[in-house]
C-alpha cells in the first residue's frame, strides 16, 4: 500500500539514465535534425558583436553585465546538456561559451 503513487519516481530515475536520442519521424524528427543547424545560427548571431568589441575603439552601449549573464546561462545549459547527454545542447552551448567568453574578455579589456 505504501508504494502506491511512488512508482513514477522509479520510472523518472531510470529515464534519466538514457542518453539523448534523435527521433527520425514526424515533427519531433524535424526539430531534432534542425537542432544542430539552429545551434550554428545562434552562435553566428553573436559573431557581429564579437567582431565589434574587438575591432572598434568605442564600445559604448554594450553591457558587460548582460554578456556575463549570457555566458553564465550558456554554462548552465552546457552542464544541463552534459547531464542529459543531449549532443545538440552540448555542441551549441560549448560554442556559445567560447564566443560569449571572448566578448566578455573584449569588453573587460577596455
C-alpha positions in Angstrom: 0.0 0.0 0.0 2.9 2.4 0.6 4.2 2.1 -2.9 1.1 3.5 -4.5 1.9 6.8 -6.0 5.6 6.4 -5.9 6.1 4.2 -8.9 6.7 7.4 -11.0 9.9 8.1 -9.1 11.4 4.8 -10.2 10.5 5.5 -13.8 11.8 9.0 -13.8 15.1 7.9 -12.1 15.6 5.2 -14.8 14.6 7.5 -17.7 17.4 10.0 -16.8 20.0 7.4 -17.5 19.0 7.1 -21.1 21.1 9.3 -23.5 19.6 11.8 -25.9 18.3 10.1 -29.0 17.3 11.7 -32.3 13.8 11.0 -33.4 13.6 10.2 -37.1 9.8 10.7 -37.7 7.3 13.5 -37.7 7.6 16.9 -36.2 10.0 15.7 -33.4 12.3 14.3 -36.1 12.3 17.6 -37.9 13.2 19.5 -34.7 15.9 17.0 -33.8 17.5 17.2 -37.2 17.4 21.0 -37.3 18.8 21.5 -33.7 22.4 21.5 -34.9 21.7 24.0 -37.7 19.9 26.3 -35.3 22.8 26.0 -32.9 25.2 27.2 -35.5 22.8 30.0 -36.4 22.6 31.0 -32.8 26.4 31.2 -32.5 26.7 33.1 -35.7 24.2 35.7 -34.4 26.8 36.5 -31.7 29.7 37.0 -34.1 29.0 40.6 -35.2 29.1 41.7 -31.6 32.3 39.8 -31.0 33.9 41.4 -34.0 32.7 44.9 -33.0 34.0 44.5 -29.5 37.5 43.5 -30.7 37.8 45.9 -33.6 36.1 49.2 -32.6 37.6 51.6 -30.2 34.2 52.8 -28.9 32.1 50.1 -27.3 29.6 52.4 -25.6 26.2 50.8 -25.4 27.5 47.3 -24.9 26.7 45.9 -21.5 29.3 43.7 -19.9 26.7 42.6 -17.3 24.4 41.3 -20.0 27.2 39.4 -21.7 28.3 37.9 -18.4 24.7 36.8 -17.9 24.6 35.2 -21.4 27.9 33.5 -20.7 26.6 32.1 -17.3 23.4 31.0 -19.0 25.4 29.1 -21.6 27.5 27.4 -18.9 24.3 26.3 -17.2 22.9 24.9 -20.4 26.1 23.1 -21.2 26.0 21.4 -17.8 22.4 20.5 -18.4 23.3 19.0 -21.8 26.1 17.0 -20.3 23.9 15.6 -17.5 21.2 14.7 -20.1 23.7 13.6 -22.8 22.0 15.9 -25.3 24.5 16.5 -28.0 22.8 19.5 -29.7 22.7 21.3 -26.4 26.3 20.4 -25.6 27.7 21.5 -29.0 25.7 24.7 -29.2 26.5 25.9 -25.7 30.1 24.9 -26.0 30.4 27.1 -29.0 28.5 29.9 -27.3 30.7 29.8 -24.2 33.7 30.4 -26.5 32.1 33.3 -28.4 30.5 34.9 -25.4 33.6 34.5 -23.3 35.6 36.3 -25.9 33.0 39.1 -26.0 33.3 39.5 -22.2 37.1 39.5 -22.3 37.0 42.1 -25.1 34.7 44.3 -23.0 36.8 43.9 -19.9 40.0 44.9 -21.7 38.5 48.4 -22.5 
